[in-house]
Amino acid sequence: MVRKITLILSLTLLLAMVSAGCGGGSSPNPPVDRVTGVVLDSDGVPMQGLSLLVNGSDSQLTTNAQGRFEVAASLLEDLSEQNEISFGMSGVVVHTEQFVPAVKNDIEVSIEPSVEGNGSLEVKVFDEVSFEPLTDANLILFASELGLYQGATDSSGAYLFEDVPAGQWVLLAEMDEYSPEVLGVNIGENGMSYQGVALQPTGTPHYGEGVLVSGVITEEDSSSPVEGAYVSMTVDTGYIGIYEEPMPMMDFGMPERYAPQYFETFTDASGAFSFETPVEGYSLYMSYYKDGYIGGSHWQEITGDDDINLDLTMKALTMTSASGRVVDENGDPVEGAYVEFVFSGMSGGYLEDTIALPGDPMWDGMEQAANMMTDAPLGGGDSNNTGDGPDNSLMQRYRWENRNSERDTSMLYIEGYYWTNTDANGDFSFDELPAGSYWVFLDAYRHTSYWGEEQLEESTSANTFDYVLENIPVGGVEGYIRDENGNPVEDVLVTCVQPNIDPFAYTDANGYYYIGNVPEGDWVVTGYLYGYISSAANIDIVEDTTARVDLTITSYTPPVYDTLTVTGRTLDGAEGVGVEGARMIFTRTDDSYYYDSTAGEDGIYSAELVEGEYNLLIQADGYEDLYIRWWISSQWTEIDFTIWPIGSSGGRWGGGWGMFDGLEVPAGGGSGDPQNFDPDDVFEDWR
């Protein structure tokens, strides 16, 4: 039997009679004062409570118990042109209808399933915190080519969709006082598929009512307590990584306007610390610091109600020295080579974690440098890495000032940063620097640059390093950077870019820059400064000559949007765990706004969106894409999405978008009976 979704729109016409003189007549185009209609699911049952988005605007209207609605003409656009109504629940659009109001007064729209339905899907809905089944949770199963079905769970939290076409579907589960969840499900032919859904209570974090966090910090080698260590902790309650005090050095791609839970303290004489306030959330991130020690960090999920007690260690810094020699490919010494060692800890790590952290004595100085950060490509290495490691914007500026002896006295000294120049014999040396891991940079005029990693041992005899920088023909480039009015622009970052190489400079008060030691060849010269549209030009660098490139950068004030913060989790359908790194691309249906977000730890995402209707594409390596239409408003700002591994058999939850035709039916049940499968089995890994 072929099933369909039916939408009947009727135009209620108000005829205005016009009479003048000896006669009168009907207007050839009678005005339309409203549009009415009814929404039915594929079984012909009225769909109650669907919200209406009319031409991209929230109409504040919903369908009634009979599935009927009425839209005033004032909400429509040109009645002789195409209009659009989207129908949705909890912000998720389940169907969109386009029509011309003046063409017909009775419109029937149907989505014909491509095949007759012979598959079944049993859904069971639980409270994510208590794992109790949820009664009367609303379910909508929809796919543009397959149909639209609805249901509500029974007292066991279960509902059975029967006789639905096989294929890929989207399942929406929603209930008052819970955040909705959207899942991709696959229904096989002639079989039963199963899908478990865990809904999170609104306004509450995952997993419990709060836990106390405490611990002890000891010295790694001696196990003696570390007294006076500064300890900070941030608990993620949905806005991952946003601290109580804004963190200008760290770019999380989210607004610095919301404080989840942030705490700080110091260790006592026994190395112990504790936070008196119980914390609630998905996870905690802790950092700890003390002069003379390598700073540490700790992250973990909060997965239950048990208090958390941590045993943490810090390694005392051991001072050592290093030396070495820089030669060319012929073994001749390279005099004046710039040598830079940047401390990265005991085994590598983020520069921010090892040089300074919020609350460290030097953090106030770090804030002074915040205005130097840009999103421009970065120099000094063979990678345009904007976040991790030593090649970030602050280090780039710091390196420039040291190289050129133009160090601004207001520029803070970065602890853990060491630089020198080779002497006439190509030799260099460093005294009194910590043993541990370092990033190493070298460059010299008319030579290739170098960067790599070194491990400095406590024994100075082991810390001798030799480097080879090959001779190359070089030229230079100079010019002026001006704004759209012809005024010089100071402090513009100017880069020459080729694959893996990027010499750079900054403009002076006159807008002038000079970049020397540029290997001959074709280059792209680009100017960057926050608040301006960047500009670029191609140039051929010739040996022993200086090319001239002047650029104009146009000042730019980005538009100010009134946005909503939308949050939730992207989950692995097979394992029930968050999918870190899932990319979420939000595009308004009118193409007026775009947002690209990436899920963080535990699959948590956050997006700043203007109200309206969006197409949302969710992608992650190894997972099936999920593509839906989502309606963003202040009513719906929290929602979880589930994506499935490619080729997944559906895991213990079933229903994945892989090659799956249903889990084994639990004993004691037939294909048409709701199955009482155990929530302990379904959600074992969530406990």
C-alpha distance (Angstrom), angle and dihedral (degrees) to the residues before:
residue distance angle dihedral
M1 . . .
V2 3.78 . .
R3 3.79 114.5 .
K4 3.76 128.8 -166.6
I5 3.78 145.9 -179.8
T6 3.79 111.7 -113.9
L7 3.79 127.0 -158.0
I8 3.79 115.9 -179.0
L9 3.78 117.3 -166.1
S10 3.79 119.6 -174.6
L11 3.75 124.4 -173.2
T12 3.77 113.6 -138.8
L13 3.75 104.9 -148.8
L14 3.78 125.8 -152.4
L15 3.83 107.8 -157.9
A16 3.76 115.1 -151.4
M17 3.78 113.0 -154.1
V18 3.76 114.3 -146.3
S19 3.78 120.6 -161.8
A20 3.78 131.1 171.9
G21 3.79 133.7 165.6
C22 3.80 112.3 -20.7
G23 3.79 98.4 -9.7
G24 3.79 150.4 7.5
G25 3.79 142.0 -153.7
S26 3.81 146.3 -168.4
S27 3.79 121.7 -79.3
P28 3.83 109.3 -108.7
N29 3.85 89.6 -135.0
P30 3.80 108.0 39.0
P31 3.80 112.2 -157.8
V32 3.81 121.7 -106.3
D33 3.79 114.6 -133.7
R34 3.82 98.4 -179.8
V35 3.80 146.2 -4.5
T36 3.77 120.5 -130.2
G37 3.75 131.8 -174.6
V38 3.76 149.4 144.4
V39 3.81 132.2 -118.6
L40 3.80 119.2 -145.8
D41 3.78 129.1 179.7
S42 3.78 123.1 -127.2
D43 3.81 90.0 -85.3
G44 3.80 91.2 54.5
V45 3.81 93.3 -107.7
P46 3.84 116.4 140.4
M47 3.79 114.4 -108.1
Q48 3.78 110.5 -132.9
G49 3.79 126.3 -162.5
L50 3.80 99.6 21.7
S51 3.80 112.2 149.9
L52 3.80 119.7 -132.8
L53 3.79 124.6 -133.8
V54 3.80 107.5 -168.6
N55 3.80 115.5 -159.0
G56 3.77 89.9 -25.2
S57 3.82 96.2 -49.3
D58 3.77 128.4 107.9
S59 3.79 106.4 -109.4
Q60 3.83 93.9 -170.3
L61 3.81 85.4 -131.6
T62 3.82 129.7 127.1
T63 3.77 134.9 -175.3
N64 3.81 115.0 -98.8
A65 3.81 129.9 -130.8
Q66 3.80 89.9 -76.3
G67 3.80 91.4 50.4
R68 3.80 90.5 -110.0
F69 3.79 128.9 139.9
E70 3.78 139.3 177.9
V71 3.80 125.9 -151.7
A72 3.80 120.7 -166.5
A73 3.79 116.9 -129.7
S74 3.81 88.8 -120.4
L75 3.82 88.4 71.6
L76 3.80 92.3 53.3
E77 3.77 128.3 82.9
D78 3.81 125.7 -136.9
L79 3.81 103.3 -17.1
S80 3.78 91.6 -146.2
E81 3.81 91.8 54.4
Q82 3.78 132.9 67.2
N83 3.81 115.8 -74.6
E84 3.80 128.1 -173.9
I85 3.80 135.7 -144.6
S86 3.80 121.5 -172.2
F87 3.78 119.9 -160.9
G88 3.78 119.8 -154.2
M89 3.76 149.1 149.9
S90 3.81 125.8 -136.6
G91 3.78 88.0 -3.5
V92 3.81 95.4 -56.9
V93 3.81 111.9 121.7
V94 3.80 111.1 -136.4
H95 3.79 98.7 176.0
T96 3.82 138.6 7.3
E97 3.78 123.0 -158.1
Q98 3.82 125.7 -164.0
F99 3.79 121.0 -163.6
V100 3.82 144.6 152.7
P101 3.83 107.6 -123.8
A102 3.80 96.0 -154.2
V103 3.80 96.4 51.1
K104 3.80 101.4 66.5
N105 3.75 135.5 7.3
D106 3.77 93.8 -152.6
I107 3.79 120.1 42.5
E108 3.78 126.2 178.8
V109 3.79 117.5 -167.5
S110 3.77 123.5 -175.0
I111 3.80 138.2 177.9
E112 3.76 106.9 -146.5
P113 3.82 114.4 -151.3
S114 3.78 111.1 -123.2
V115 3.81 91.9 -133.4
E116 3.76 138.0 17.3
G117 3.78 113.1 -88.9
N118 3.79 117.3 -106.3
G119 3.81 102.5 148.3
S120 3.79 131.4 92.4
L121 3.79 134.5 -153.0
E122 3.78 125.3 -164.6
V123 3.79 115.3 -160.2
K124 3.78 125.2 -166.7
V125 3.81 119.9 -169.3
F126 3.82 125.2 -157.0
D127 3.78 138.8 -179.5
E128 3.82 104.2 -105.1
V129 3.80 93.5 -142.7
S130 3.82 102.9 40.2
F131 3.84 97.6 24.0
E132 3.82 88.4 -136.9
P133 3.84 116.4 144.7
L134 3.81 114.8 -102.7
T135 3.79 120.1 -131.3
D136 3.83 121.9 -148.4
A137 3.80 95.2 13.0
N138 3.81 107.4 161.8
L139 3.80 116.6 -121.1
I140 3.80 127.9 -168.7
L141 3.80 120.5 -176.0
F142 3.79 113.2 -168.1
A143 3.80 144.4 163.5
S144 3.80 125.8 166.9
E145 3.80 95.3 -125.4
L146 3.80 98.7 32.7
G147 3.77 108.9 45.1
L148 3.78 145.3 -104.5
Y149 3.81 125.4 -83.5
Q150 3.77 133.4 175.4
G151 3.77 138.8 -165.8
A152 3.81 146.7 151.7
T153 3.78 128.0 -128.1
D154 3.80 122.5 -108.6
S155 3.81 128.3 -131.8
S156 3.81 90.3 -73.0
G157 3.80 91.2 53.9
A158 3.82 91.5 -109.7
Y159 3.80 135.6 127.1
L160 3.81 129.6 175.4
F161 3.83 122.9 -146.2
E162 3.82 107.5 -159.4
D163 3.79 134.4 -169.6
V164 3.78 95.8 12.6
P165 3.82 123.0 149.3
A166 3.78 117.4 -96.5
G167 3.79 115.8 -108.7
Q168 3.78 145.3 76.7
W169 3.78 115.9 -34.8
V170 3.79 140.1 173.3
L171 3.79 117.6 -127.1
L172 3.81 121.4 -158.0
A173 3.81 118.5 -165.5
E174 3.80 118.8 -174.0
M175 3.78 139.7 160.0
D176 3.79 137.1 169.1
E177 3.82 113.2 -84.2
Y178 3.83 91.4 17.4
S179 3.79 132.4 93.1
P180 3.81 110.5 -113.1
E181 3.78 121.6 -117.0
V182 3.80 130.9 -149.6
L183 3.81 121.7 -157.0
G184 3.76 136.3 178.8
V185 3.80 110.4 -131.6
N186 3.78 134.2 -177.5
I187 3.79 120.3 -146.2
G188 3.78 116.3 -160.0
E189 3.77 127.8 -147.2
N190 3.81 121.0 -92.0
G191 3.78 93.8 -4.0
M192 3.77 148.0 87.1
S193 3.80 122.0 -98.8
Y194 3.80 124.9 -169.4
Q195 3.77 131.4 -149.8
G196 3.80 129.0 -175.7
V197 3.81 118.9 -158.2
A198 3.82 125.9 -168.0
L199 3.82 114.6 -160.8
Q200 3.79 119.6 -158.6
P201 3.83 118.0 -137.2
T202 3.81 109.5 -115.4
G203 3.76 118.2 -109.2
T204 3.80 93.3 20.8
P205 3.78 131.3 94.7
H206 3.76 122.6 -125.3
Y207 3.75 124.3 -83.0
G208 3.75 113.0 16.4
E209 3.77 151.2 -29.3
G210 3.77 102.3 -65.6
V211 3.78 138.8 -61.1
L212 3.80 134.8 -141.4
V213 3.80 117.5 -119.7
S214 3.79 124.4 -152.7
G215 3.78 138.8 144.0
V216 3.77 150.9 153.5
I217 3.80 129.2 -104.5
T218 3.80 118.2 -152.5
E219 3.79 134.8 176.7
E220 3.81 109.1 -93.8
D221 3.80 99.0 -132.1
S222 3.81 103.6 33.2
S223 3.84 99.0 28.3
S224 3.81 87.9 -136.2
P225 3.83 116.2 145.6
V226 3.79 118.9 -94.1
E227 3.80 107.8 -134.3
G228 3.80 122.5 -159.8
A229 3.79 97.5 17.5
Y230 3.80 112.8 155.8
V231 3.83 111.3 -124.8
S232 3.81 124.6 -169.2
M233 3.79 127.0 -178.5
T234 3.77 132.5 -169.2
V235 3.80 120.5 -168.5
D236 3.78 115.5 -154.3
T237 3.79 111.4 -133.1
G238 3.79 97.2 169.5
Y239 3.80 103.9 -54.0
I240 3.75 100.7 80.2
G241 3.77 118.5 -142.0
I242 3.81 100.7 -4.4
Y243 3.78 111.4 137.6
E244 3.78 129.9 -150.1
E245 3.78 88.1 -115.4
P246 3.83 112.4 47.1
M247 3.79 113.1 -103.9
P248 3.81 106.6 -143.5
M249 3.80 93.0 179.0
M250 3.81 94.7 59.4
D251 3.77 123.4 66.9
F252 3.79 111.2 -155.4
G253 3.80 93.7 162.0
M254 3.83 89.9 -120.3
P255 3.80 133.8 100.4
E256 3.80 120.2 -87.6
R257 3.75 93.9 -134.3
Y258 3.77 108.6 97.0
A259 3.80 128.1 67.3
P260 3.80 113.9 -156.5
Q261 3.82 102.6 -177.4
Y262 3.80 122.3 -41.0
F263 3.81 127.1 178.6
E264 3.79 137.7 171.1
T265 3.78 136.3 -173.2
F266 3.83 143.6 147.5
T267 3.78 131.7 -111.7
D268 3.81 118.5 -107.9
A269 3.82 128.6 -133.7
S270 3.80 90.8 -74.3
G271 3.81 92.0 51.2
A272 3.80 90.9 -109.8
F273 3.79 126.2 139.6
S274 3.80 134.4 176.5
F275 3.78 139.8 179.6
E276 3.79 113.0 -137.6
T277 3.80 97.1 -155.8
P278 3.82 117.9 79.8
V279 3.79 111.0 -122.1
E280 3.79 129.9 -141.7
G281 3.75 126.4 -163.4
Y282 3.78 150.6 85.5
S283 3.79 97.9 -77.0
L284 3.79 144.9 -15.6
Y285 3.78 131.8 -128.8
M286 3.79 119.2 -160.0
S287 3.80 131.5 -174.6
Y288 3.80 127.9 -173.9
Y289 3.77 132.8 -169.2
K290 3.79 142.8 177.6
D291 3.78 132.9 166.9
G292 3.77 111.1 -97.0
Y293 3.80 93.6 26.5
I294 3.77 135.8 86.5
G295 3.78 108.5 -105.7
G296 3.80 116.5 -116.0
S297 3.78 139.6 -159.1
H298 3.79 137.3 -161.2
W299 3.81 133.1 -165.0
Q300 3.77 130.1 -176.9
E301 3.79 141.3 156.0
I302 3.79 121.3 -105.9
T303 3.79 100.7 -130.9
G304 3.79 106.1 162.9
D305 3.78 147.5 3.4
D306 3.81 97.7 -83.9
D307 3.79 117.2 113.5
I308 3.80 115.7 -108.3
N309 3.82 121.2 -123.4
L310 3.79 116.6 -179.1
D311 3.79 133.9 -160.3
L312 3.79 106.9 -155.4
T313 3.78 131.7 175.4
M314 3.79 135.8 -155.2
K315 3.76 126.5 -163.0
A316 3.79 118.3 -134.6
L317 3.77 114.9 -126.1
T318 3.78 114.0 -108.6
M319 3.78 113.9 -158.8
T320 3.77 120.2 -134.1
S321 3.81 139.1 152.8
A322 3.79 137.3 -118.6
S323 3.79 137.1 -159.0
G324 3.75 139.9 172.3
R325 3.78 149.3 149.4
V326 3.80 134.2 -104.9
V327 3.80 119.4 -150.1
D328 3.80 137.5 164.9
E329 3.79 126.9 -115.6
N330 3.81 89.5 -82.5
G331 3.79 93.2 54.5
D332 3.81 93.3 -107.7
P333 3.81 116.0 140.8
V334 3.80 118.2 -103.3
E335 3.80 109.1 -138.2
G336 3.80 120.4 -154.0
A337 3.80 95.7 16.0
Y338 3.80 112.2 161.0
V339 3.84 110.8 -122.2
E340 3.79 121.5 -170.2
F341 3.82 129.5 -176.9
V342 3.83 117.3 -171.3
F343 3.80 116.7 -168.6
S344 3.81 112.8 -127.0
G345 3.81 101.4 172.6
M346 3.76 132.5 -105.4
S347 3.78 98.0 -42.0
G348 3.78 107.5 7.0
G349 3.77 126.2 -83.4
Y350 3.75 142.1 148.9
L351 3.76 117.8 -33.0
E352 3.79 90.7 -134.0
D353 3.80 91.1 55.6
T354 3.79 95.5 52.8
I355 3.79 104.4 33.3
A356 3.80 103.1 40.9
L357 3.77 141.2 -15.3
P358 3.81 133.0 -172.7
G359 3.78 106.9 -77.0
D360 3.81 94.1 26.5
P361 3.81 113.4 126.8
M362 3.80 89.5 -110.1
W363 3.82 97.2 47.7
D364 3.82 92.6 96.4
G365 3.76 87.6 59.6
M366 3.76 91.5 49.7
E367 3.80 89.4 57.3
Q368 3.81 89.2 57.7
A369 3.79 88.7 64.2
A370 3.80 96.4 48.8
N371 3.80 93.5 100.2
M372 3.79 89.5 62.3
M373 3.78 93.4 67.5
T374 3.80 117.7 105.9
D375 3.77 136.2 162.3
A376 3.79 92.6 -118.4
P377 3.78 123.8 126.3
L378 3.77 109.1 -87.5
G379 3.77 133.0 -125.0
G380 3.75 140.6 -139.5
G381 3.78 100.5 56.5
D382 3.75 145.1 48.2
S383 3.79 94.9 -96.1
N384 3.80 133.2 68.9
N385 3.79 90.9 -143.9
T386 3.79 109.7 161.0
G387 3.77 100.8 -175.4
D388 3.77 118.7 18.7
G389 3.76 128.8 61.0
P390 3.77 129.2 2.6
D391 3.78 100.2 -47.4
N392 3.79 99.8 88.2
S393 3.80 132.0 125.8
L394 3.79 96.8 -97.1
M395 3.80 92.4 49.8
Q396 3.78 90.2 46.5
R397 3.79 92.3 56.9
Y398 3.78 91.8 43.0
R399 3.80 91.2 51.0
W400 3.82 91.1 49.9
E401 3.79 93.4 52.7
N402 3.80 93.4 48.0
R403 3.79 94.1 46.5
N404 3.76 93.7 50.5
S405 3.82 98.8 38.1
E406 3.78 88.3 -121.4
R407 3.76 97.4 119.6
D408 3.80 112.2 162.5
T409 3.79 109.8 -132.0
S410 3.81 89.1 -139.6
M411 3.78 89.6 59.4
L412 3.78 110.5 99.8
Y413 3.76 122.0 -120.9
I414 3.79 109.6 -112.2
E415 3.77 112.1 -136.3
G416 3.78 111.9 -133.4
Y417 3.81 94.5 31.4
Y418 3.82 116.9 116.4
W419 3.81 129.0 176.2
T420 3.79 140.0 167.4
N421 3.81 142.8 153.8
T422 3.78 128.5 -112.4
D423 3.81 120.0 -109.8
A424 3.81 128.0 -130.0
N425 3.80 90.2 -73.3
G426 3.79 92.5 51.2
D427 3.80 91.0 -109.8
F428 3.80 126.8 141.9
S429 3.79 135.0 176.3
F430 3.81 141.2 -174.4
D431 3.80 124.8 -156.5
E432 3.80 127.8 -161.7
L433 3.76 103.7 12.1
P434 3.83 125.9 140.2
A435 3.77 121.4 -93.9
G436 3.79 110.9 -115.3
S437 3.80 142.6 75.6
Y438 3.80 122.9 -25.0
W439 3.75 139.7 -176.3
V440 3.79 109.3 -133.9
F441 3.82 127.5 -153.6
L442 3.80 128.1 -177.2
D443 3.78 134.0 174.9
A444 3.78 137.0 160.4
Y445 3.78 137.0 -179.7
R446 3.82 112.1 -82.2
H447 3.80 91.5 6.8
T448 3.78 136.9 99.8
S449 3.80 116.2 -101.2
Y450 3.80 125.4 -119.7
W451 3.76 137.9 -154.3
G452 3.78 132.2 174.1
E453 3.80 144.1 123.4
E454 3.79 131.4 -81.4
Q455 3.79 135.2 -174.0
L456 3.81 115.8 -138.9
E457 3.78 113.3 -152.8
E458 3.79 127.4 -153.0
S459 3.81 88.4 -114.0
T460 3.81 107.2 78.4
S461 3.80 91.8 -152.8
A462 3.80 88.9 69.5
N463 3.80 93.7 53.6
T464 3.80 101.8 79.3
F465 3.80 115.9 121.7
D466 3.80 132.2 -177.5
Y467 3.80 123.9 -162.6
V468 3.80 134.1 -169.5
L469 3.81 120.5 -147.8
E470 3.80 112.6 -175.2
N471 3.80 121.7 -136.6
I472 3.80 115.0 -108.7
P473 3.83 134.7 175.0
V474 3.79 110.6 -105.8
G475 3.77 141.2 -176.3
G476 3.76 134.9 176.3
V477 3.76 144.1 -122.0
E478 3.79 130.4 -145.6
G479 3.75 137.9 172.1
Y480 3.77 148.2 126.8
I481 3.79 130.5 -83.1
R482 3.79 115.8 -147.6
D483 3.79 134.6 172.5
E484 3.77 126.1 -119.9
N485 3.82 89.9 -82.2
G486 3.78 94.1 53.5
N487 3.80 95.1 -104.8
P488 3.82 118.9 140.1
V489 3.81 114.4 -107.6
E490 3.79 117.8 -144.8
D491 3.80 127.5 -148.7
V492 3.80 95.9 21.2
L493 3.80 112.7 157.7
V494 3.81 107.1 -128.0
T495 3.79 118.7 -168.4
C496 3.78 136.6 -176.0
V497 3.78 107.1 -147.7
Q498 3.79 131.4 -157.7
P499 3.81 125.8 145.6
N500 3.83 108.2 -64.1
I501 3.83 94.4 -7.3
D502 3.79 128.4 84.3
P503 3.82 120.3 164.5
F504 3.78 110.9 -170.1
A505 3.81 146.0 -178.1
Y506 3.80 140.9 178.8
T507 3.79 127.1 -120.7
D508 3.81 121.3 -113.5
A509 3.81 128.3 -135.3
N510 3.80 89.5 -73.5
G511 3.80 92.6 52.1
Y512 3.81 90.5 -109.8
Y513 3.79 123.7 143.2
Y514 3.79 136.2 175.9
I515 3.80 126.7 -166.2
G516 3.78 115.6 -169.8
N517 3.76 133.0 179.9
V518 3.80 92.4 47.1
P519 3.83 112.6 157.4
E520 3.79 111.6 -119.8
G521 3.78 115.9 -98.4
D522 3.78 141.6 72.4
W523 3.81 115.8 -32.5
V524 3.78 140.8 174.6
V525 3.81 113.4 -134.2
T526 3.81 113.7 -157.0
G527 3.81 134.5 179.5
Y528 3.81 121.5 -149.0
L529 3.79 131.4 -175.4
Y530 3.77 128.8 152.5
G531 3.80 110.3 -104.3
Y532 3.81 93.9 30.1
I533 3.79 135.3 88.6
S534 3.80 106.0 -115.1
S535 3.79 121.1 -118.0
A536 3.81 131.0 -156.1
A537 3.81 141.7 -173.8
N538 3.81 136.0 -172.3
I539 3.79 117.7 -120.1
D540 3.81 138.1 177.9
I541 3.82 111.3 -135.8
V542 3.82 113.2 -149.7
E543 3.79 124.1 -164.0
D544 3.82 115.7 -90.9
T545 3.80 93.5 1.8
T546 3.78 132.9 103.8
A547 3.80 116.2 -135.6
R548 3.80 122.0 -150.4
V549 3.79 120.8 -129.5
D550 3.80 121.2 168.5
L551 3.79 117.8 -174.0
T552 3.79 135.2 -166.3
I553 3.80 117.8 -147.8
T554 3.79 118.4 -168.3
S555 3.79 120.8 -138.9
Y556 3.76 112.8 -118.6
T557 3.77 134.0 -165.5
P558 3.81 109.9 -164.0
P559 3.82 116.2 -134.3
V560 3.78 116.4 -96.4
Y561 3.80 113.2 -123.7
D562 3.77 128.6 -166.6
T563 3.79 98.4 -133.5
L564 3.78 140.1 -179.6
T565 3.79 124.0 -138.1
V566 3.81 108.1 -125.1
T567 3.80 118.4 -169.0
G568 3.77 141.9 173.2
R569 3.79 142.1 115.7
T570 3.79 135.7 -75.8
L571 3.80 107.4 -142.3
D572 3.78 136.8 -162.7
G573 3.80 105.4 -120.4
A574 3.79 93.5 -151.0
E575 3.80 98.2 49.3
G576 3.80 104.9 21.1
V577 3.82 91.8 -128.9
G578 3.77 129.1 124.3
V579 3.81 118.8 -88.7
E580 3.78 105.8 -133.3
G581 3.80 113.5 -155.6
A582 3.82 96.1 25.4
R583 3.79 107.4 152.0
M584 3.82 117.4 -134.5
I585 3.79 117.1 -166.3
F586 3.81 114.8 -167.1
T587 3.82 116.8 -167.4
R588 3.78 123.1 175.0
T589 3.77 111.0 -126.0
D590 3.83 89.6 -122.1
D591 3.86 89.7 51.1
S592 3.81 90.8 -123.3
Y593 3.81 96.0 122.7
Y594 3.79 136.5 28.6
Y595 3.80 133.1 -173.7
D596 3.78 129.3 -178.8
S597 3.80 115.4 -163.5
T598 3.78 133.0 175.1
A599 3.79 122.5 -152.0
G600 3.79 113.6 -118.5
E601 3.77 132.6 -156.8
D602 3.80 114.3 -21.1
G603 3.82 88.6 14.4
I604 3.81 92.8 -76.7
Y605 3.80 115.7 156.6
S606 3.79 134.4 -174.9
A607 3.80 127.6 -167.4
E608 3.81 133.4 -177.9
L609 3.81 105.0 -141.5
V610 3.78 137.2 174.0
E611 3.78 113.1 -127.9
G612 3.78 113.3 -92.7
E613 3.78 144.6 76.6
Y614 3.80 119.8 -44.8
N615 3.76 140.9 -173.6
L616 3.80 106.7 -136.0
L617 3.79 123.5 -160.6
I618 3.81 118.2 -172.0
Q619 3.80 117.3 -166.5
A620 3.79 134.2 171.3
D621 3.78 132.3 166.9
G622 3.79 109.9 -90.2
Y623 3.83 94.4 13.1
E624 3.77 135.8 102.4
D625 3.81 113.8 -106.8
L626 3.79 117.8 -106.8
Y627 3.81 115.2 -151.4
I628 3.78 121.7 -179.4
R629 3.77 141.6 148.8
W630 3.80 114.2 -111.7
W631 3.74 130.4 -169.0
I632 3.82 112.9 -146.7
S633 3.79 119.4 -152.8
S634 3.78 138.1 137.6
Q635 3.80 88.6 -95.1
W636 3.81 93.6 64.3
T637 3.78 115.7 39.7
E638 3.81 101.9 134.9
I639 3.80 124.8 59.8
D640 3.81 136.6 144.3
F641 3.80 125.3 -141.5
T642 3.79 128.0 -157.5
I643 3.81 123.0 -151.7
W644 3.79 127.3 -175.9
P645 3.80 132.4 -133.5
I646 3.79 113.5 -107.3
G647 3.79 109.2 -95.5
S648 3.79 91.6 9.8
S649 3.77 117.2 161.8
G650 3.77 87.9 -143.3
G651 3.78 95.5 -97.0
R652 3.76 118.7 -133.3
W653 3.79 90.5 -37.0
G654 3.80 96.4 53.6
G655 3.75 124.8 -158.7
G656 3.80 98.8 87.8
W657 3.78 123.6 157.0
G658 3.78 91.8 -113.7
M659 3.79 130.5 91.2
F660 3.77 95.4 -56.8
D661 3.76 131.7 141.1
G662 3.77 101.4 178.5
L663 3.76 140.6 -61.1
E664 3.75 120.8 -90.6
V665 3.78 109.4 -77.1
P666 3.82 109.6 -109.8
A667 3.77 114.7 -111.7
G668 3.78 116.0 -87.2
G669 3.78 97.0 29.7
G670 3.78 135.0 99.0
S671 3.78 128.8 -148.9
G672 3.78 91.9 -94.6
D673 3.80 99.5 44.5
P674 3.81 126.0 87.7
Q675 3.80 108.2 -108.3
N676 3.79 119.8 -130.1
F677 3.78 97.0 -146.2
D678 3.81 115.5 172.1
P679 3.84 117.8 -99.2
D680 3.80 87.5 -148.8
D681 3.80 87.2 65.9
V682 3.77 95.2 41.7
F683 3.79 96.6 48.0
E684 3.79 102.7 25.4
D685 3.80 93.9 124.8
W686 3.80 92.6 49.1
R687 3.78 95.3 63.3
